[in-house]
Amino acid sequence: MSPRPTSGPAARTTPRPPSRRAPGPVSRPGSAPRARPGPDDLRRTFEAVPARTSQQGEPFADSWWGRAWVAALESLSMDEARLARGRAYADDGKVAAITVTPGRVVAYVHGSRARPYRAELRLRTFTDTGWDTLLDAVAVHPGHLSALLAKEMPHSLADTAREADVRLLPGSDDLDPSCTCPDLGRPCKHVAALCYQTARLLDSDPFVLLLMRGRGERELLDELGRRNAEHSARERPAAPAVPSVAAADALADRYLPPLPAPLPVPPNPGQPPSYPDLPGARDPLGLDHLATDAAARAHALLTSGRDPLAGLAPWQDAVRIAASRPTAGLTATTRALYRELAHATGRNTTDLARAVAAWRQGGAEGLAVLETPWDPPAGPFDRARPLLAAAEFPRLTPWRNHLTHPAGTFQLRFGHDARWYGYESDPGADDWWPRAAPDPDPVAALEALLTGDPAPDPEADPPYVR
């Protein structure tokens, strides 16, 4: 066995034996061991891996480079029994925290005695010339750097290293085991257990192998990035010469004329152009409607500095668009528009027609009054019934923000804007439609509702409910 170092950097990086304290949290079985960073990029300590169960003949490592490490270990030994015991030790979680530094892997392994044994595996590191050769060869292939960043080691990377006469993966002649146990086997079962667990470290991070070969992850990534950039610069064609300008000329004062005054805002939105009715083209009337609506919104934005429709939900905007059509004499085009808007919002045309009536009654707030009952606070809502009683109206039945006439044909709804919205329904139908303009006075709102036109039959005409 190789002698243990007693001085120098190698001796200073020797891990201490594990204490008798209860172990802290460990990683889950099958997960990658967690590493504690060392004082620099050349020392990494990995927490102990818990016990696991491996089947007979199952590879101990998952990655091809982890299996190559196991193959190097097994080619080093001529004693299958020691290897089997070492694998069992690794499976049973008897390997404590593993410390990796350039050229060596060290851990304490619990054996048959109470005091654990110090197992160590030395690995030949690359010379500076070997590193230069390897890094120059890798920098030519940008995919190698991308693979390393993804914690992968492609076969092509090992092939590139081999072509540069640098052996990245170890052979049996690269490994030098030692242990404090009395077993003179090469390797003993404790070093074999350490090697098997090291293969699991390599599975999760191939930079562990590169650290064993002599250099840390940060140093390698910085150097590979620099060499890759230099290689790309050499491959990139030279940029054409650009004529220069004297600094005095570039910084000289220049006279710039003032910007012209903005054009005056027209009093009304412009009319869109006429769209031809071409085969396969969009409906010209639909395009005309969208263009007219966009022009009106743009005009409002120019005159007021804000777009009042920007916060509308799709259903609200569909109701607004339908409400902008003429209120009388609905044409086939308007009927088609109602059907398309209702289908696009998942409603039927009756729902849309009722919502249009609410929008024409009070805009977005009128639509909210139609669709969302709410509980008003104490105040104007509570004072409404005494005011109506004083005006000699029958006693109205309250429910949330609704006051319903006892005949079941008239209803007042209180909105968030403190106005009363009138509704009408056929007796016993519970089919309420917005009627009359809203008013802050409940008496005036109910009088306007009672003196207004009767509610039309939605099944007869208008045609948009068919």
Disulfide bonds with the S-S distance in Angstrom:
none
